[in-house]
């Protein structure tokens, strides 16, 4: 029950900026001149594939490097890495 409560509280504390980042990455030069100006197709397909590839890298890293770790350490390192990547 404590693990479920932890994941519930963790999901409550997560800030989702998916919609804002979509518009940031896909706005044209008129809307945001300094933006990256990705096409919607690129943002939806290529970035999704890259995200999936890095998820697979995470699974392989867990399988080979963290197999003997306790769950507490895996969650701690994972949350720190997630926070650092999302800054």
Number of C-alpha atoms within 10 A of each C-alpha: 5 7 8 9 10 11 11 11 11 11 11 9 9 9 8 9 8 9 8 9 11 14 16 17 16 19 19 16 11 8 12 14 10 11 15 13 17 16 12 14 10 11 15 12 11 12 12 12 12 11 12 12 12 12 12 12 12 13 13 12 12 14 11 10 10 14 11 10 10 9 11 9 11 15 11 11 12 13 13 11 11 11 11 9 8 7 5
